[in-house]
Amino acid sequence: MTHVFQCEDTLTGMMTGVYDAWDSRLGHQKVRLTTAQNIDREFFCEYVWVKPDLTKAEKVLRTVRERLGEEAYEMIAYAASYPDERKADAIYRMIVLGLSLPVGRQISGMLTQPDVQLVFELKRKAWHIAHRYLGFVRFRELRTGVLLSEIDAEADVLALIAPHFTDRLPMENWVIYDRGRQKAAVHPLGKGFFILEEVKEEEFFGICNSKKEECFEALWKTFHRAIGIEERTNTRLQGSLLPGKYRRFMNEFSTEKTYA
């Protein structure tokens, strides 16, 4: 009988699933991990719900870092952020294979292995999404002095992009809000960031912009229009470099005042 461990679709949830599956001592071929919550039940399968446990997850991640290396750790972290129901099981089997090797750090280069290849592909897709948001994120200053940005990412990249802005804006209070997942990366002045979950949009977007922000927003829009050459407009090229899904959160493309 196969035991299917159903994990929360977060890095903590999946790493807890890895811990519980390994600790079950059922044998790696008799367990399977999934992040799907509503799945068709199969015969001869027992389903086990995995409650996220930060302590267990940290133990797994520490082992991955020490035994499999930083590159494998990064592959797993990025792959875990991408929406794909196969990722939890692929990550589990990659870790199992890596720990069975004499030199665990070799696992990140073993792309002929199907599970490692899948983790690598998901990591690559998530990396491209995160990389784009490093350039497309726009902050606005609220009357409280907090810098606020909004995204609606295809992958759960908040924890992947937040270190970049922590390094770039260390002495600012800022928030990056993921609308689709209702999560926020919060950075207090002079400290590290942390992730808040189940954050309602109204908690941030009922606050007005600062007067200085309104002036700078108008200047930025004027500059954006001024440097454009109407006769050389190429919407297809613009769309490939800056897809429309990012523009609704960029003030230079807004034609009306979205925030009062």
C-alpha positions in Angstrom: 0.0 0.0 0.0 1.2 3.5 -0.9 1.0 6.2 1.7 0.4 9.6 0.2 1.5 12.5 2.3 -0.5 15.6 1.5 1.6 18.7 2.2 0.7 22.4 2.4 1.9 24.2 -0.7 4.7 26.1 1.1 8.4 25.3 1.6 7.7 24.6 5.3 4.9 22.3 4.4 6.8 20.3 1.8 9.9 20.0 4.0 7.7 18.8 6.9 6.3 16.2 4.4 9.9 15.1 3.5 10.6 14.7 7.2 7.4 12.7 8.0 7.8 10.5 4.9 11.4 9.6 5.8 10.6 9.2 9.4 7.7 6.8 8.6 10.2 4.1 7.8 7.7 2.7 5.2 10.3 2.6 2.5 10.8 5.3 -0.2 9.0 3.3 -2.8 5.9 3.1 -0.7 5.4 6.8 0.0 4.4 9.7 -2.2 4.2 13.5 -1.5 1.7 15.9 -3.1 0.7 19.5 -2.6 -2.7 18.9 -4.2 -5.5 19.3 -1.7 -8.5 18.1 -3.8 -7.3 14.9 -5.5 -9.1 11.8 -6.7 -8.6 9.1 -4.2 -6.9 5.9 -5.5 -7.3 2.3 -4.4 -4.7 0.8 -2.2 -3.5 4.3 -1.0 -3.6 5.7 2.4 -3.7 9.5 2.6 -2.0 11.3 5.4 -2.4 15.1 6.0 0.9 16.7 7.0 0.6 19.6 9.4 3.4 22.2 8.7 6.1 22.1 11.4 8.8 24.7 11.3 11.2 22.7 13.5 11.0 19.7 11.2 11.3 21.8 8.1 14.4 23.6 9.4 16.0 20.2 10.2 15.5 19.0 6.6 16.8 22.3 5.1 19.8 22.2 7.4 20.6 18.7 6.2 20.2 19.7 2.6 22.5 22.6 3.0 25.2 20.6 4.8 25.0 17.3 2.8 23.8 18.4 -0.6 25.2 21.9 -0.8 24.1 25.4 -1.5 23.2 24.8 -5.1 20.8 22.0 -4.3 19.3 24.0 -1.5 18.7 26.9 -4.0 17.2 24.5 -6.5 14.8 23.1 -4.0 13.8 26.5 -2.6 13.0 27.9 -6.0 11.2 24.8 -7.3 9.0 24.8 -4.1 7.7 28.2 -5.1 6.5 27.2 -8.5 2.9 26.0 -8.9 3.2 22.3 -9.9 1.6 19.4 -8.2 4.6 17.1 -9.0 7.2 19.3 -7.2 6.8 17.8 -3.6 7.5 14.3 -4.6 10.3 15.3 -7.0 12.0 17.3 -4.2 11.6 14.3 -1.8 13.2 11.9 -4.2 16.0 14.3 -5.1 16.8 14.6 -1.4 16.7 10.8 -0.9 19.0 10.2 -3.9 21.4 13.0 -2.8 21.7 11.6 0.7 22.5 8.1 -0.7 25.5 9.4 -2.7 29.1 9.3 -1.4 29.3 13.0 -2.3 25.9 14.5 -1.9 26.8 17.8 -3.6 26.9 16.0 -7.0 23.1 15.7 -6.9 22.5 19.2 -8.4 24.4 18.2 -11.6 22.6 14.8 -12.1 20.1 16.2 -14.6 19.6 12.8 -16.3 17.7 11.7 -13.2 14.0 12.6 -13.9 13.3 14.0 -10.5 16.4 16.1 -10.4 15.6 17.3 -13.9 12.1 18.3 -12.9 13.3 20.2 -9.8 15.8 22.0 -12.0 13.2 23.0 -14.6 10.8 24.3 -11.9 13.7 26.2 -10.4 14.5 27.8 -13.7 10.9 28.8 -14.3 10.6 30.3 -10.8 13.9 32.1 -11.1 12.8 33.9 -14.3 9.6 35.0 -12.6 11.5 36.3 -9.5 14.2 37.9 -11.7 11.5 39.9 -13.5 10.0 41.2 -10.4 13.3 42.5 -9.2 12.9 45.1 -12.0 9.2 45.5 -12.1 8.3 46.0 -8.5 7.2 49.6 -7.8 6.9 51.1 -4.4 4.7 54.0 -3.3 5.0 56.0 -0.1 2.0 56.0 2.2 1.2 58.8 4.5 2.5 56.7 7.3 6.0 56.7 5.6 5.8 53.0 4.7 6.8 52.0 1.2 4.2 49.7 -0.3 4.3 47.5 -3.5 1.8 45.1 -4.9 2.4 42.0 -7.1 0.3 39.1 -8.3 3.0 36.6 -9.2 2.6 33.3 -10.9 4.9 31.7 -8.4 5.3 32.2 -4.6 8.4 34.4 -5.0 8.0 36.8 -2.0 10.7 35.1 0.0 12.9 34.9 -3.1 12.8 38.6 -4.0 12.6 40.1 -0.5 16.4 39.7 0.3 17.2 41.8 -2.8 15.0 44.7 -1.5 16.3 44.2 2.1 19.8 44.8 0.7 18.7 47.8 -1.5 16.4 49.5 1.1 17.8 48.5 4.5 16.8 51.8 6.2 13.2 51.9 5.0 10.0 50.4 6.3 8.5 48.6 3.3 5.9 46.0 2.4 5.5 43.8 -0.8 2.0 42.4 -0.9 1.1 39.4 -3.1 -2.5 39.9 -3.9 -3.3 36.4 -5.2 -1.9 34.6 -2.1 -2.8 37.3 0.4 0.8 37.2 1.7 3.1 40.1 2.5 6.9 40.5 2.9 7.4 43.0 5.7 10.7 44.8 6.4 11.0 47.0 9.4 13.7 49.7 9.3 17.2 48.4 9.9 16.0 44.8 10.4 15.4 41.6 8.3 12.2 40.8 6.5 9.5 38.4 7.6 6.5 36.9 5.8 2.9 37.4 6.9 0.1 35.1 5.6 -3.7 35.6 5.3 -3.3 39.4 5.0 -6.4 41.1 3.7 -5.9 43.7 1.0 -7.9 46.3 2.9 -5.2 46.4 5.7 -2.8 48.2 3.4 -4.8 49.8 0.5 -7.1 51.9 2.6 -4.2 54.2 3.4 -3.6 57.2 1.2 -0.4 58.2 -0.6 1.8 60.8 0.9 1.8 64.3 -0.7 5.4 63.8 -1.8 4.5 60.5 -3.5 1.7 62.1 -5.5 4.2 64.7 -6.8 6.8 62.2 -7.7 4.2 59.9 -9.3 3.1 62.8 -11.6 6.7 63.6 -12.5 7.5 60.0 -13.3 4.5 59.7 -15.6 5.5 63.0 -17.3 9.1 61.7 -17.8 7.8 58.4 -19.1 5.6 60.1 -21.7 8.3 62.6 -22.7 11.0 60.0 -23.6 8.6 58.1 -25.8 8.6 58.7 -29.6 5.1 58.2 -30.9 6.2 57.4 -34.5 8.4 54.6 -33.2 5.9 52.9 -31.0 6.3 49.1 -31.2 3.6 47.5 -29.0 4.7 44.0 -29.8 8.3 44.6 -28.7 7.1 46.4 -25.6 4.8 43.5 -24.8 7.7 41.0 -25.0 9.9 43.1 -22.8 7.2 44.2 -20.3 4.1 41.9 -20.4 0.8 43.5 -19.6 0.3 41.4 -16.5 3.0 43.5 -14.8 1.7 46.9 -15.9 -1.3 47.2 -13.7 1.0 47.6 -10.7 3.3 50.1 -12.4 2.3 53.8 -12.0 3.8 54.8 -15.4 1.1 52.8 -17.2 -1.9 53.8 -15.1 -4.1 56.4 -16.8 -6.1 57.2 -13.8 -5.6 57.8 -10.1 -6.0 54.3 -8.6 -5.3 55.2 -4.9 -7.1 58.1 -3.3 
